[in-house]
Amino acid sequence: MCYAEKQALGEVSQELLDTQVNPAVWEISGHIVLKRRDDYEEASEASAWRLLAEVSLSEARFEEVKAYIFDAACLVQSQAEEETDEAIYAPVLVGPSAVGEGCLVIP
């Protein structure tokens, strides 16, 4: 679930809401934006990790997104990658795609 979904469902912590900053700006800018003086003065590596963890994909959701991407690009994860951290991808012919009709996917 993404941050916007969590926010709409009321699942975002009050600590994060109190920052008054959408974490997407952190990803876009490559910097953690802090609007309040207290947030800046209390900033630490631990607080940054805590805030980023709240808006990051879970491992299960990451695997789901990765599967959608592989499907759209007609790639499969090799057995070697599943056993190691090395990324090896091979094009394969697959059945019907999850990509909607009319969508253009350029591999």
Residue frames relative to the residue before (quaternion, step in Angstrom):
aa qw qx qy qz dx dy dz
M 1.0000 0.0000 0.0000 0.0000 0.00 0.00 0.00
C 0.3622 -0.7447 0.5189 0.2120 3.59 -0.88 0.90
Y 0.7243 -0.4488 0.3043 0.4259 3.56 -1.30 0.28
A 0.6551 0.5184 -0.3237 0.4443 3.61 0.88 -0.90
E 0.6414 0.5087 -0.3218 0.4758 3.59 1.02 -0.78
K 0.6517 0.5117 -0.3135 0.4639 3.57 0.92 -0.91
Q 0.6525 0.5170 -0.3121 0.4578 3.56 0.96 -0.88
A 0.6643 0.5103 -0.3018 0.4552 3.60 0.92 -0.90
L 0.7184 0.4272 -0.2382 0.4946 3.58 1.09 -0.71
G 0.4922 -0.6819 0.4173 0.3444 3.59 1.28 0.04
E 0.4911 0.6874 -0.4040 0.3509 3.58 1.18 0.54
V 0.5153 0.6117 -0.4323 0.4164 3.60 1.24 0.27
S 0.5074 -0.6714 0.4446 0.3068 3.57 -0.87 0.93
Q 0.5934 -0.5770 0.4283 0.3628 3.53 -1.17 0.60
E 0.5770 0.5928 -0.3689 0.4238 3.59 1.11 -0.69
L 0.6943 0.4569 -0.2735 0.4841 3.58 0.90 -0.91
L 0.6407 0.5177 -0.3292 0.4617 3.60 0.95 -0.80
D 0.6421 0.5494 -0.3205 0.4280 3.58 1.01 -0.79
T 0.5808 0.5849 -0.3878 0.4125 3.62 1.14 -0.42
Q 0.2673 -0.8007 0.4879 0.2221 3.59 1.27 -0.46
V 0.6102 0.5069 -0.3547 0.4948 3.57 1.17 0.59
N 0.3546 -0.6951 0.5794 0.2352 3.57 -0.94 0.89
P 0.4731 -0.7134 0.4383 0.2741 3.61 -0.65 1.07
A 0.4918 0.6500 -0.4440 0.3721 3.62 1.17 -0.27
V 0.6070 0.5588 -0.3598 0.4358 3.59 1.07 -0.65
W 0.5926 0.5580 -0.3697 0.4481 3.61 1.12 -0.55
E 0.6789 0.4862 -0.2863 0.4698 3.53 0.94 -0.92
I 0.6753 0.5094 -0.2929 0.4458 3.57 0.91 -0.93
S 0.7713 0.3747 -0.1951 0.4760 3.57 0.84 -0.96
G 0.3927 -0.7149 0.4886 0.3099 3.57 1.14 -0.54
H 0.6752 0.4093 -0.2780 0.5471 3.56 1.30 0.30
I 0.3987 -0.6598 0.5629 0.2978 3.55 -1.18 0.48
V 0.2255 -0.7868 0.5676 0.0890 3.53 -0.57 1.24
L 0.0397 -0.7869 0.6157 -0.0154 3.55 -0.84 1.04
K 0.2661 -0.8041 0.5161 0.1274 3.58 -0.65 1.11
R 0.7458 0.3937 -0.2171 0.4915 3.58 1.05 -0.72
R 0.5834 -0.6022 0.4239 0.3426 3.55 -1.05 0.81
D 0.6414 0.5372 -0.3302 0.4371 3.61 0.91 -0.87
D 0.6389 0.5205 -0.3302 0.4603 3.59 0.97 -0.83
Y 0.6544 0.5123 -0.3062 0.4643 3.57 0.99 -0.86
E 0.6990 0.4821 -0.2757 0.4505 3.58 0.83 -0.98
E 0.7359 0.3936 -0.2213 0.5045 3.60 1.11 -0.65
A 0.3896 0.7439 -0.4694 0.2729 3.60 1.28 0.05
S 0.0983 0.7653 -0.6289 0.0951 3.54 -1.03 0.89
E 0.6681 -0.4679 0.3717 0.4433 3.53 -1.27 0.18
A 0.6469 0.5314 -0.3186 0.4445 3.58 0.97 -0.85
S 0.6777 0.4758 -0.3086 0.4680 3.60 0.90 -0.84
A 0.6162 0.5349 -0.3465 0.4628 3.60 1.06 -0.69
W 0.6614 0.4953 -0.3086 0.4712 3.60 0.90 -0.88
R 0.6403 0.5350 -0.3268 0.4438 3.58 0.97 -0.85
L 0.6837 0.4741 -0.2848 0.4761 3.59 0.90 -0.91
L 0.6711 0.4926 -0.3036 0.4635 3.59 0.92 -0.85
A 0.6135 0.5578 -0.3490 0.4367 3.60 1.04 -0.71
E 0.6386 0.5472 -0.3252 0.4324 3.57 1.05 -0.71
V 0.7733 0.3426 -0.1810 0.5019 3.59 1.06 -0.63
S 0.5290 0.6218 -0.4102 0.4064 3.57 1.27 0.12
L 0.5579 -0.5844 0.4657 0.3611 3.55 -1.24 0.46
S 0.4808 -0.6138 0.5303 0.3329 3.54 -1.16 0.59
E 0.6650 -0.4882 0.3660 0.4307 3.58 -1.23 0.32
A 0.6581 0.5141 -0.3131 0.4523 3.60 0.94 -0.88
R 0.6740 0.4810 -0.2991 0.4743 3.60 0.91 -0.88
F 0.6107 0.5453 -0.3476 0.4570 3.60 1.05 -0.73
E 0.6565 0.5021 -0.3073 0.4717 3.60 0.93 -0.88
E 0.6302 0.5308 -0.3268 0.4630 3.59 1.05 -0.75
V 0.6586 0.4934 -0.3003 0.4823 3.59 0.92 -0.91
K 0.6367 0.5305 -0.3209 0.4585 3.57 0.97 -0.88
A 0.6462 0.5185 -0.3177 0.4612 3.60 0.98 -0.82
Y 0.6260 0.5250 -0.3358 0.4687 3.61 1.02 -0.76
I 0.6588 0.5067 -0.3063 0.4640 3.57 0.95 -0.88
F 0.6442 0.5124 -0.3216 0.4680 3.59 0.91 -0.90
D 0.6545 0.5151 -0.3114 0.4575 3.57 0.95 -0.89
A 0.6766 0.4986 -0.2942 0.4550 3.58 0.88 -0.93
A 0.7350 0.3936 -0.2186 0.5070 3.58 1.06 -0.73
C 0.4017 -0.7296 0.4563 0.3134 3.59 1.32 0.05
L 0.4571 0.6454 -0.4700 0.3920 3.57 0.91 0.98
V 0.1483 -0.7488 0.6325 0.1311 3.54 -1.26 0.40
Q 0.4850 -0.6377 0.5112 0.3110 3.52 -1.18 0.60
S 0.3942 -0.7336 0.5006 0.2363 3.58 -0.80 0.98
Q 0.6382 -0.5152 0.4099 0.3990 3.54 -1.27 0.39
A 0.6203 0.5617 -0.3446 0.4253 3.59 0.99 -0.81
E 0.6683 0.4933 -0.3149 0.4592 3.60 0.94 -0.82
E 0.6308 0.5409 -0.3432 0.4378 3.57 1.00 -0.74
E 0.7127 0.4385 -0.2496 0.4873 3.58 1.13 -0.62
T 0.7720 0.2158 -0.1296 0.5836 3.60 1.21 -0.42
D 0.5929 -0.5672 0.4328 0.3733 3.54 -1.32 -0.10
E 0.5128 0.6515 -0.4217 0.3672 3.60 1.24 -0.01
A 0.3397 -0.7484 0.5380 0.1870 3.55 -0.94 0.93
I 0.0956 0.7620 -0.6318 0.1053 3.55 -0.64 1.17
Y 0.0052 -0.8132 0.5805 -0.0416 3.56 -0.59 1.15
A 0.1132 -0.7948 0.5945 0.0450 3.54 -1.03 0.77
P 0.4292 -0.6824 0.5144 0.2924 3.60 -0.91 0.83
V 0.0024 -0.7868 0.6169 -0.0185 3.54 -1.04 0.80
L 0.4658 -0.6114 0.5394 0.3439 3.51 -1.26 0.31
V 0.0702 -0.8067 0.5868 0.0031 3.55 -0.77 1.02
G 0.6245 -0.5366 0.4163 0.3857 3.53 -1.31 0.25
P 0.8117 -0.2208 0.1674 0.5142 3.57 -1.20 -0.43
S 0.4173 -0.7346 0.4924 0.2091 3.53 -0.95 0.95
A 0.4938 -0.6344 0.5073 0.3104 3.55 -1.26 0.50
V 0.5290 0.6129 -0.4104 0.4197 3.58 1.29 -0.17
G 0.4980 -0.7010 0.4344 0.2680 3.55 -0.79 1.07
E 0.5906 -0.5651 0.4388 0.3733 3.54 -1.19 0.62
G 0.7504 0.3501 -0.2732 0.4896 3.55 -0.94 0.85
C 0.5971 0.5303 -0.3697 0.4749 3.59 1.28 -0.16
L 0.2693 -0.7606 0.5723 0.1463 3.54 -0.95 0.88
V 0.0528 -0.7759 0.6286 0.0021 3.56 -0.79 1.06
I 0.1198 -0.7957 0.5928 0.0342 3.55 -0.65 1.14
P 0.2665 -0.7877 0.5308 0.1637 3.61 -0.42 1.16
